[in-house]
């Protein structure tokens, strides 16, 4: 009966998706015979449909044919450039929201048009249209998925940062700033993005916000994403992010505030009001911090406090936001691997307690169990290696003793041992390289 209901729901969703896509295509065709104001109204309706599309539906919708169609309409003056930008900006924004990668724009005629327009507009000595240049740069960065040339980056990045630096607190300006920072976060891992193009400006924007709180939550997150994902290409950012911009302190503050929305979810639903954006940003923060711990090698004394906050996030989210709670555990695993995080941080923060509590839950699934075992495996391996320094060796033994006592106290040794019977299944299903030796999951001195 339940299967039948689920099948019916999926069938209805597929029908709705087809209907929505057909309606979008019809509206796109109708733009050719509308005046500028009528086009704006239809594009507003089209943008609403794009926002409502599921990821798979969105993927099918974003084909090279769409961009070539828009390019032809601009060329034949059947669609104003202003209205085309209005539609394309929203497509790009939704791509970023849905974390969607698609290469059709880069292969399209529209990409060639915009690239030429950006270069031509930037080279103008007089009567340069700064707003048009910004719009073109934002569209191009949002829609691109392949590498952007050094020449284009040298134009687009300063242009986006100029808008992102605006300090007015009006809703309209805040939205423009948010869009600019979100666009920048889309190109954070580009090899040719030189530090001198962005560093002074983006750290100034961040420092200003930390005092005046002028950015939206999504804008602030996007800026951190941009910087943190640059670490892979530029290790010098580690110290700046940790010591000058105080990521750990700021992340704790953001997580604590966003957790408040998670706790209030039921009340908001009962009152007919829900704020899924906070849920979305909380998930993004946890995933970003997991990436950071995997990229940054520096030791930070506040890691224990940060991981404690993630443990609290796990408890807040586990009943209603399973994806967030799963990523909290993934973060624990990455923290266990990190050279900047000590095993003591995992014990003091409550990460180990959280995992031990969840191991005993009847709702434990294979995916989560595999992460838990990975977590214990990594800790065990870290505590087995001996050190040459006598003080370090004494510290290592003390931490091993503390970990063992924690497991004995929680009565979890038998539970972990019982997982040994299903390791073969875990290894095949999840391709984990977990040891089949049960003793590896204990921290005997």
N, C-alpha and C positions, 0 to 999 in steps of 0.2 A: 504494500500500500504506500509506504514512504517513498519507495523507488519510483512508483507511478507518479506521485505528486512532484518529485524532483524532475522527472522526465517531462512532465507537462510544463513546469516552470521554464526549463531550458528551451523547450519548443516555443513557448511564448516569447522568450528573450530573442531567439533567432528570428522569429517573424517580425518582432519590433525592430531588430537591427536591419533587416532587409528593407522594411518600410522606411526607416530613417535614412538609410543610404540612398534609396530611390528618391526620396523627397529632397535630399540634399542635391542630388544630381539635377533634379528638375529646377530647383531654385538657382543653381549655378547657371543653367541654360537661360533662365529668365532674366538674369542680370544683363544679358546682351541687349534686351529690348526695353530696359528701364532707364529713367533719368538718374542723375546722381543721388538725389534724396531717396528715391525708391530703392536704389541699390543699397543704401545704408540700412534701410529697414529690413531688406531681405538678408543682408549680411548679419544683422543682429540675430535674426532667426536661425541662420546657418551656424553661427557661433554657439548658440545654445545647444544645437544638435551635436556639434563636435564635442562640447564639454560632457555631454551625456553618454557618448560612445564608450563601449568597453574596449579593452586593449586590442583584442583580436579584430573587432570591427574597425577600429582605428587603423590597424595595420593594412587591412584590405582597402581602406578608403584612401590612404596616402600612397598613391601610385604616381609614377613619373608622368602619366597621362594627365593627371590633375594639374600639375605644375605647368606642363606644356600648354594646356588649355588656358590657364590664367595668363601665361605669357602671350599667347595669341590674342586674347581679348584686350590686353594692354596695347599690343602692337597695332591692332585694328581700331583702337580708341573706343571699344565697346565696354570697357571697364576702366574707370579712372584709377590712376596710380594710388591716390589717397585711399580709395575704397579697397583696392587690392591689398595694400599694406594692412588695413584694418582686419581683413580676413586672414592674411598670412601670419600676422603677429599672434593672433589667437590660436592658429594651428600650432605655431611654434611653442607658445605658452603651454598648451595642452600636451604637447610632446614631452616637455620638461616635467609637467605634473605627473604624467603617466610613466615617466622614466622610459621613454620609448626611443629606440634607435631605428632609423630607416634611411637608406642611402639614395632614395629616388630623387630627392631634390638636387643632390650633387651632380646627377647625370642629366638634369633637365636643362632646357633652353632658358628657363627663368633664372636659374643659378648664374648662367653666363651673363644674362641681362643685368642682374643685380651687381655682380662683380664689376662689370664695366661702369655702371652708374656710380658705384661707391668710389672707384678710382677717379673718374672724371669729376665728380662733385668735389672731392678732396683737393684736386689740383687747381680748382678755380681760385684765382687771385682776388677777384672781386665778386660781390653778390653771391657768395657761397651760402647755400641754404642749410644751416646747421641742423635744423629740425628734420629735414628730409634725409640728411646724411645719417643722423642718429637712427631714424626709422629703418633705413636700408641696412645699416650695420646690425641692428637688433634682429631684423628678419633673417638676415643671412646667417648670423651666428646661431640663432635658435633652430633654423631648419637644416643647417649643415651637420653632417656626421663624419665626414672624412676630414683629413687635415686641411686647415686653412693656410694659405701661403703666408710667408713672413711679411710680404707687402701689405696684405689685407689685415693681418693682425696688428700691424703698426698703425693702421687707420682705425680699425674697429675698437680695439681695447681702450685707447685714450678717449674715444668718443663715448663709449659706454660708461667709463669712469667719470667723465664730466657730468653726465646726468645723475649717476649714482651719488655724486658729491653734493647734490642739492640738499639744503637743510630745512627748507620750508616744511611745515607739518600739515599742510592741507592734504586731504585724502587723494586728490588727483596727483600731486607731486609724489606722495608716498608710493602710489601705485607705479609711477614711472621709475622711481628708484628701485622698487622691488623687481620690476621687469628687467632693468639693466643688470642688477646683481645676479638674478637668476640666469640671464643670458651668459654672463661671465663665467658662472659656475659650469656651464656646458662645455667650455673650452679649457678647463683647468688642467687637463693632462696633455695639452699640446706641446710637443717638443720645442717648437720654435718660439714659444712665448717667453721672452727674455724678462728678467726680474725688473730691469729699469723701466719697462713699459707699465708696470702696475704697482710696484711695491710701496712707494711713498704715498700714493693716493689711497690705496685700499687700507693701509694701516692707519692713515689719518681718519678715514671714514669710520673704521672700527673703533678707534680710540674716542672719537667724538660721540659715537652712539653709547659707549660704555659710561659716559658722563651724562648725556642728555636724553638717552632712550628715544631717539627720533625715528628709528626704523621699525618696520613691521617684523613680526617673528620670522616670517618666511624669508624676508630680505636679509636678516641677521644670520639665519642659518645658511643661506646661499653664499654669503661672504665667507663664512667659516669653511664651507665646502670647497670654495675656490682655493683658499690658502692651504688647507690640509691636503687636498689632492695634488697640490704642487710639490709636496715633500718628496714624492717619488722621483721627480725630475730635479729637485733643488733641496739638498739636505740642509743647507744653511738656514732654511725656514724653521727647522725643528726648535732651535733655541728661541727664536722670535715668538713663535706660536706658544711655546710653553712658558717662557720667562718674562716676555715683554707684554704679550697680549693676554696672558693668563687664561689659556683655554680651559684648564681644569675647573677653575673658579667659575668661569662663565657658563660652562656646560652644566655644572651642578645647579646653578641658578635657573637655567632654562629647563632642565629636567624636572626640578621641583615645581616650577610654575605649570608646566605642561601636565604633570601628574595630577594636578588639581582638577583639570578638565576631565581626565580619565575617571577620577573618583566621582565626579558630578555627572557622568554620562547618563546614568539611570534617571536622575532628577530632570535632566534636560529633555530626555525622551518623553517622560511623563508629562512635562510641560509643553510638549509639542515643538521643542526647539533642540537642535542637535548641532554640534560644532565639529564635524569630521576633520576640519583642517588641523585642529590641535592634535588629533590622533595621528594624522599623516605626518606632521612635523616631528612629533615625538618618535615615531618609527624612524624617520630620517636621521634624527640626532643619534639614536642608538646605533644605527648602521654606520654613521660617520665616525663615531667614537671607536667602533670596532675596527674600522679602517685605520684610524689614527694610531691605536695601540699596536697594530701590525706594522706600521710604517716608522714610528718614532722610537729610537733606541735610548733616548735620554731618560734618566731616572727622575721621578717627580714625587716629592714627599706627600702630595695630595692625592695620589692614585687610590689609596685605601678609601678616602672619603668619596671619590668619584665612583668607585666600584660599589660602595655601600649604597649610593644613590641609585645606581643601576639595579641593585638587588631590590630596592624599594619599588622601582619602576616595574620590575618583574611581578611583584606581588600585586601592584595596583592594576596591572594589565591582564593577568593570567586568566581571569574569568571571562572577559569580554573582548580582549584584543590579543588573540593567540599569536598573531604574527609578531607583535611587539615583544611578547614574552619569549618567543623562540629566539629572536635576535638578541635579547638580553643574555641568553645562555651562550649563543655564538660569541658574544663579546667576552664572556667569562673565559671561553676557550682561547680566544685571541690574547686575552690578558695573561693567561697561564703560559702562553708561548713567549710573550714579550720580555726582552731583556731589561726593559725599564721598570717592569713590575716584579716585585718580590713575592715569593710564595706567602710570606707573612701578610702581605696586603690582602691576599685572597682569603686568608683565615680571619683577619681582623675586620674585614669589610662585610663579612656575612655571605660572601659568594659561595664558599664551601657549604655553609649551613643551608643556603637556598637550594643548592643541588641535592644535598642529602634529604631535605624535606620532600622534594619533588620525586625522587627515586621511588618513594613509597606510595605514590598516588596511583589509584586505580586507572586514572585517565592517561597514564604515561603511554606514549606511542613510540614506535620504532625509531622515528627520526630524532625525537628528543632524547631517548635512551642512548642512542649512538653518540650524541653530543656530550651527554653526561660521562660516558665511558672515556671519550676522548679527553675530557677535562681531567679526570683522575689519572689517566695514562700519562699526560704531560706533566702533571704535578709529581707523580711518582718518579718519572725519568729525571726531572730536575733535582729531586732530593736524593737520588742515588749517587750522583757524581761526587767524588771526594775532592777537597781543595787542599792546596799546599800550605795555605796560611792557617796557623793554629786557631786564631780567633774566628776566622771564617768557618773552619771545620766545626768548631764548637757551636756556632750559630746555626749551621746546617743541621746538626744533630738535634738541637733544641727545637727547631721548626718541625723536623720529622716526628719528634716525640709528641709535639702539640697536635700535629695532623692525625697521628695514630689515636691519640686520646679522644680527639673529636669524633672519629669514626666509631670508636668503641662506645662512646657516650651516646651516640645516636643509634647504635645497634644496626649499623648498615653493612657490616662486613659480609654477612650471609647474603644480603640482597645483591651486592656487587658480585659475589662469587657465583650466584645463580645465573647471572648474565652470561657466564662462560659457555653455557649450553647453547646459546643462540649466537655466539660470535661468528660462526660460519655464515649464518643468514645475514648478519649485519655487514660482513665484509663483502658479500656478493651484492647485496642490495645498495649499499652506500659507498662501496669501494674504500672502506676505511682500512688503514694499516695498523689496526690494533693488535697487540700481542695476544697470543692464545694462552699465555702463561698467567694463570690467575694471580700468582704471587706478585706480578708486576703492579697490581692494583692496591698493594699494601705498602706502607711506608715503614717497614721494620728497620731498626737501626743496625 
